[in-house]
């Protein structure tokens, strides 16, 4: 019996020692991440890091974190963020966010509220600490700033692609999207329902370097974005986008997407009412769509990106999005 007790005491002491080692490593890793960002010119600060969870978990609570890229209009801060991991599996981290966070955007400051918002990240258990997969899930979200957007739920995921170097599969599903009233106010009354039921994205993104612990130095940049599917349904308007885009020399999207569209007449009316397309182009586009679809309300059109502009079936529809800064 004494021998058994001795074994139990030694095992517990060893486990306790391992927890303190893991806790110290976790705190040091978090501090190192902030230091690395600061060295690259980022704003990266906090008001303290607390470690709890003995004996089976290493739970870090970072108080008042604030992060912003250099020379950027983007930024994030929160009252706290919690990073939770099992002490024997530190490469799998769960992040829990507060119900309210602050964002800085090019359009001005905004506030993100959520009933629940959590993330999960799995990295390789080696010195590279490379991203294997990550997930983000939330419900009852609202973004309040220059406008207000509401979501019933958000589900996002990123997975390392096994067939391509420095490439990652991306997934995103948003449900119950209520757009900003300033946007819907531009539309003819009754043209669309108040809520967009679903927006779904399935894509592949390639980068110049791996997403790992060296990312602050290597600064991975997007090399290509392949849309397997971007799908949405909003009342009579149903669209499906697929194709491949790359950043041009200025970082703007270049390439071509295929747009399969149902409810073409309604979408063209929306684009005209919102000012996305000029009235003369709206009439010409309506004529072209009818000709290409044989008079049907379902059509497939090319959406092209070149020289910083987007064109839909040769008609200009606005500036191309930025893929690289």
Buried (B, 14 or more C-beta within 10 A) or exposed (E): EEEEEEEEEEEEEEBEEEBBEBBEEBBEBBEEBBEBBEEEEBBBBBEEBEBEBBEEBBBBBBEEBBBBBEEEEEBBBBBBBBBBBBBEEBBBBBBBBBEEBBBBEEEEEBEBBBEEBBBBBBBBEEEEBBBBBBBBBBBBBBBBBEBBBBBBBBBBBBBBBEEEEBBBBBBBBBBBBBBBEEEBEEBEEEBBEEBBBBBBBBBBBBBEBBBBBBBBEBEBBBBBBBBBEBBBBBBBBBBBBBBBBBBBEEBBBBBEBEBBBBBBBBBBBBBBBEEBBBEEBBEBBBEBBBEBBEEEBEBEBEBBBBEBBBBBBEBEBEEBEEBBE
